[in-house]
Amino acid sequence: MKTAQINNMIGRIPFRILLPVVLTVLLFIMTIFLFILPIMEERMMEGKREVTRELVASAWSSLDGYAGQERQGLMTRDQAQALAIDHIRGLRYGQDFKDYFWINDMQPRMIMHPYRPDLEGKDISTFSDPAGKRLFLSCVEIVQTKNAGYVDYQWQWMDDPNRIVPKISYVMGFEPWGWIIGTGIYVEDVHAQISAITRKTTLVCIMILFLIILLSIHIVWHGIKVTRGKKLAEEKTLLKQEQLFQAAKMVSLGTLVSGVAHEINNPITSVMLNAPNLTRMWEAMLPILDNHQTQHGDFQVGATVYSRIRDRVPQMLSAITDDARRVRDIVADLKDFARDNPSEMKDDVDLNEVVNKAIGLTANLIKKSTKHFSLICRPELPTLLGNTQRIEQVAINLVVNACQALPDADRSVTVTTGYEAEKKQIILSVKDEGEGIDANALKRLTDPFFTTRREQGGTGLGLAISDRIVKDHGGSMSFESTPGKGTTVHVTFPLSHGPRHQEARVS
């Protein structure tokens, strides 16, 4: 009968652990692929379109410069146009510097195309892409109605005439000469970047899933190891411990997702920190650049004249900061979503009763770990409003940590409850005469996945979970430790009622 009951309990453990894990991972992955990545693709496409518009505006400014020399009588129109065509023909940008500009007139007739010289001087009004769209007529219509705008069509991939891909171009009319100048972006560029991000994200998700599976396997293995060899009389106690452990696991899962979100926040924080630095650097350079402009006139900065980018650069840096802040907010929302919501805290909790029950559940470990264990409960202890099971989990974890810290059974563990009337706080203290903790490690005890017992199988989640439970109850957790002498953990809770009479217990 005993063996059958134990085996039945063991058989239920994997499903109870894996089901919430799988559901959480699926929600995490769906959020990334259905929400975050589409937003990123949209923002990247908008950024590409904006850059294209700015590039055309810069090239237009170059044409206006040559037209200005014509207006000043420095050269004839034919001379100005010839120089302008040569200048625009040589402009390159983008990957491998293969992106280009073209010029046609309003007929339309091709004036200049770096990769299609066969079209130059020809009537292109009937020129159609593979889908049948007369793209140059579309360009003329846009310029006639709006003077500038975007047009979608199919075109050859850079200098490869055998590869036809979707393209989005921005065109702008140059009225003095009746020209249209344009350049475009390849949609596949954005898709390729998103595909690369998707591959990396998929790899991260697989790694997370693998780590969660390993953690689940470890939990199951530990549960089986603990369950074996127990007496029938301890079955109820073991089941209770398993339930507490399951609750801790769900909290740890939320902590794990928060840790992953933290890794996303790191580069976002770097962007938000560096963008103001770039702004300050730009502001420091402005007097020098303005002075140069005053003395020598407007000049080229990359592919754009200085007068057009002077006020644009701070706007671009501000947009970078705003977008980074938006990603950070999305990550924060994701962390909140993955967080395990605490149970309703409606219990009128007697801390002395909770501690006594926790001691009973850990009695075997206490007997194996120390010959000197003391439990000192303060009489007339007030109650607190909370969740009995969660506070019991904190007490169990602190007692277990204290026992595991002892190098031998001759060292002591002391558990004390108390009450500070002035601060209206209930106190739980657990003191051990263990090996102690150095100052650097002491500061990180409640950090998720930080542990001083990695070799003994510690996950670094116990104190992090306990600290979170305490904070959910409006309390706090603090630590005192001296290497070689031991550690004391102080937990405080706000009270919910006044003191009541109760006998102290010492064991």
N, C-alpha and C positions, 0 to 999 in steps of 0.2 A: 504493500500500500504506500509506504513512504517513497520508494523508488519511482513508482508511477506518478505520484504527485509532483515530485521534484522534476522529473523529465518533462511533464506537461508544462510546468512553469518555465523551464528552460526553452521549450519549443516556442513559447509565445514571445520571448524577449526580442529576437531579430525583427519580427514584424512591427512590434511596438516602437522600436528604435528607428528602423529604416523608413517607415511610412512618413513620419514628419520630416525626416531628412530629405527624402526624395521630393516631397511637396515643396519644401523651402527652396531647394536647389532649382526646381523647375520655375518657381515664381521669380527667383533671382535672374535666371537665364532669360525668361520671357520679358522681364523688365528691360534688360540690356538690349535684346535684339528687336523688340517691338516698340520701344520707346526711345532709348538713348541713342542707338545707332541711326535711326531715321532722322532724328533731330540733328545729329552731327553731319549727316549727308546733306540735309537741307542747308545748314549753315555754311558748309564747305562750298556748295554750289552757288549760294548767294555771294560768298566771298570771291569766287572765281569771276562771277558776272561783274561784280564791282571793280575788280582789278582790270578786267577787259575794258570796261567803260573808261577808267582812268588812263589806260594805255592809249586808247583811241583819242582821248582828249589831248594827251601829250603829243601824239603824232599830228593832230590837227593844229596844235600850236606851232609845230615845226613848219607846216604849210603856210600858216599865217605869217611866220617870220620871213619866208621867201616872198610872199605876196606883198609884205610891207616894204621890202627892198625894191619891188617893182613900182609900188606907189610912190616911193621916194625918187624914182628915176635912176636908181643905181644900176638897173639892168632891165632888159626887155622882158615881156611876159614869157616868150619862148625860153629865154635863158633861165628865168626864175623857175619855170615849170620843169625844165630839164634837170636843174640842180635839186629841186624838190623830189622828183621821181627817183633820182639816184640815191638821195638821202633815205627816203622811205624804203626803197628796195633793200638797203643794207641793214635796216633795223631788224634785230632778232631778240627773242626772249624765250623763257620757258625751258622745258627739259631739252638738253642737248642744243639749246638755242636754235630750234627749228620752227618755232612759232613766228609768224610773220604778219605783215600788213599788205593789203591790196588797195588799188584805186581804180574806180570806174567813173564814167560820167553819167549824166541824166538820160542818155538816149535809150538804153545804156550801151556804152562801148567800153571795153577793157582798156584802161590806160596803162596799168602795171600790175603784174602778178609774178612774184619770185619763182613759184613752182609751176606756173602754167604760162610760159612766155608765148606758147602757141596761140593763146587767146588775145594777146596784146594787139590793139588796133582794130579788133574785130567787133562786130555787132553781137552782143550777148543777150539780147532781149528774149531769144528763144532757148537759151541755155537752161537745161533742166537737170535736177539731181535724179538719181535712180528711182525716186518715188514720184517723179513727174512734176516737182515743184519748180517753177521758174524763179529761182532764188534772187537773181539780180533785178528782175522786175519788182520783186518784193522789197528789195533794198530801196529802189527808187520810190515806191509807194510810201514807205516809212519816212524817208527824208522829205517828201513832198507834204506829208501830213503833220509830222512831228519834228522834223529836222534831224532826229536821232532816235535810235531804238534797237531792239533785239530782233533777230530773225533765226528761226530753226530750220535746218535742212540737213541733207546728207552730202558729205564731201570726202575726198581722199585723205588718208592718214598722212599728214605732214608731206614728205617727199616720196611717198609710196603710192603711186597711182592705182595699184591693184587692190588696195584696201580701202573700202568705203565705210565710214563710220558716222554716227550722229554728231552734229556740231551746232553750237550756238554762237552767233556772231553779233557784234555791236557795230553799227554803222552810223556815221555822222556826215552831214552835208557840209561842203566847203563852198559857200555861195559865190565868193569872188571869181572862182574859176569854173563853177558848175560841176565840181567833182564830188564824189562820195568816197570816203576813206573808211576802211573797216578792218577788223581782226576778229578772231573767234577762239573759243575754247572747245576742246574735245570732251564730250560727256564721259567718255571712257576713262579720262584722267581721274575724275572724281570717283567713278566706280572702282577703279583700281586701288585708290587710297582707302576707300571704305572696305574693300575686300581684304586688304592687308590688316586693317584694324579688326575686322571680323575674325580673321584667322588667329590673331593674337588673343582676342577676347575668348574665342573658342578654346584655345590652349589653356588660358587661365581657368575657365570654367571646368575643363577636364581635370586640371590639377586640384582645384577645390573639391570636386567630386571625389577624386582619388583620396585626398586627405580625409574627407568626411567618412568615406568607406573604411579607411584604416582606423580612424577613431572609433567608428561603430563596431568594427571587428574587435578592437581592443576592449571596448566596453562589454561586448558579449562574452569574450573570453574571460574577462575578469569576473563577470557575474557567474559564469559556469564554475570557475575555480572556487569562488567563495561558497557557492551553493553546495558543491560536493562535500561530503563528509559531515554535514550538519545533522544534528539530531532532529527527530520529529518535533520535539518540544520547542525548538528554535525556529521552526518554519514560519510562524507568524511574524517574528521579529525580522527575519530575513526578507520576507515579503514587504514589510514596512520600509526597510532600508532600500529595497529595490525601487519602490515608489518614489522615495525621496531622491534617489539617484536619477530616475527618469525625469523628474522635475528639474534637477540641476542640468541634465543634458540639454533640455530644451532652452534653458537660459544660455548655456554655453554655445549653442548653435547661433543664437542671435549675436553673441559676442564675436563669434567667428566671422559672420557676415560683416559686422562692423569693422573688424580688422582688415578685411578685403577692401571695403570702402575707403579705409585710411590710406591704403596704397594708391588708390586713385586720387585722393586729395593731395598727395605729396607733389606730383607735377603741377597740379592746379595752383597750389600754394606758391610754388616756384614762379609760375607765370605772374601771379598777382603781386609778388614781391619785386620781380624784376621790371615789370611794366612801369611803375613809378620811377625806378632808377633810369630807365630809358627816357622817360619824360623829362626828368631833371637834366640828363645829358643833352637832350635836344634843346632845352631852354638855355643851357649854358653855351651852346654853339650858335644860337640865333644871333647875338650881337655880331659875331665874327662873319656869319653868312650875310646878314643885312648890310654890314659895312662893305663887304665884297660886292654885293649887288649895287650899292650906291655908287661905288667907284667904277665898276666895270659893266654894269647893266645886268640884265637877267642872264642866267646861265643854266646849263643842264646838270641835273643831279640824277645820274643813272639815265633812264629813258624819259624823264620828266623835268620840265623847267622848274626852277626854284620857286618862282612866284606862285605856282599852282599847288605845290606841296607844303609851302610854309605853314599854312593853317590846317592842312589836311593831316599831317603826321600826328599832332596831338589827338585829333579825333580818332584816328586809327588805333592809337595806343589806348585811348579810353574805351574803344569798342572791344579791344582784346581783354582789358580788365573786366568789362561787363560780361563778356561771354564766359570768361573763366569763373566769375562769380556765379553765373547761372549753372555751370556744370557742378560747382561746389554745392549749390543749393539742391540740385538733383540728387547728388550723392548723399547729402544729409537726409533728404526724404527717403532714400532707399534704406539708410541705416535705421530710421524710425520705423519703416515698414517691417524690417527683419527683426526688430527688437521684440523679445518675448514680453508681452504685457503682464504685469504682475496680477496675481489673483485679487479678487475683491478683499479688502482688508476690513472686515466687519466683526472679527472675533474680539472678545474682551479677553486679552491674553494675560495670563498669570505667568510671569517669567520664571518664578521658582518651580512651578509645575512643568513648564517646558524644559528647563534645564535638568530636572530630575528624570524626565522621560528620555532625554538625550543621553544622559549617563547610563540609563538602563540599556539603551540600544547599543552602546559602545562598551558595555561592561567587559566583554571578553578581551577586547583590545587593551583596555586599561589594565586588566590583570596581567597580561603578557608584557606590558611596557614598563610598569612601575610598581614598586612596593609601597610607595608613599603618595597616595592620592587623597585629596581633601576637597569636599564640597561644602561651602559656607554660604547659606542662604540668609539674607537679611529678613527679619520678621517685619510685619506691617508694610510689606512691599506693595506699592500701587500697581494698578494694571495699565496696560497700554492697548491701543486700538491697532489691530493688525491681523496678519494671517498666521495662525498658530503653526501650521506645517512649515512655512517659510522660515520663521524664527527658529524653529526646531532644527531646520537644516543648517542654519548658521552655527548654532551651538554644537551640533555634531561635527561640523567641519573644523571648528576651532579646537575641540577636544582631540580629534583625530590628528590634527597638525601638531598639537602639543605632545602627544604620545610618540609620534614618529620622530620628533626632534630629540628625544632622549637617547643618549649613547648607551645607557645601561639601566637596569631596573632599580638601581639605588638612587636615582634622581627622582625628584618629585614633580607632581602636577597639582595645581590648586585652582579651583573654579570658585568664583565669588560673585554674588549678586548684591547690588546696593542701590541707594536712592539719594539723590542730591536735591533737597527741598528748594534751595535757592534757584537752581537752574531748572527745576521741574523735570529732572531726567532720571531714568532708570538705567542702571549700569550693570553690564556683564563683563567680568574680567576673567581671562584664562592665562595663568602664569605657568611656565615650565622652566626647569633647570637644565635645559638642553645646551646645544653647542652655540647658540646665539647666532645673530645675523649682523654682517658688517653694515656700515652706514649707507654705502651706495646701494646695496641690495634692499635695504630697509625702505628706501624711497620708492621702490618699484614693486612692492609686494602685491599690490592690488591691480597691477597692469595685467591685462589678459595675456596668457601664455608665458608669463615670466614665472620661473620656479627655481628654487635652490636645490630641488631634488630630482633633476632631470634623469640622473642615472638610476634612481629608484622608481622611475615610471611616472613621476609627477607631470601633470599636464599644464600646470600654471593657471588653472581656471577656478580652483576652489575658493581662494580668497577674493578673486575678482567677482565671482558670483555672490559671495557673502557680502562684499562691500556694496554691490548693487541692491541686494535685498534690504540691507540696513538703510541705504539712502532712500529706497522706495517707501520705507516706514518713517522717513523724516529724521533718521538718526545719523550717526557718524561712527567711523572705525579708526582707531589710532594704534600705534605700535611703539613699544620701548624694548630695546635689546642691547645686551652687552655680550660681545663675543666671548665664549668660554663659560658664561654664567647663566644665560637663558634669555627668554623673550616673554613679554607680557602684552596681551592684546586687550584693549579697552573698547567696548561697544556701548554706545549710549542710545537710548530711545526716549522720545517725548512721552510723557504719561497721558493717560486718558481720564483717570479718576483719582480720587484721593486715596490715601493709605487705608489699608484694611489689615486686621490682625491675622497673623499667620505664624506658625511655629517654624523655627529654623531647623534645618537638617544638616548633619555633618556625617560624612562617611569616610 
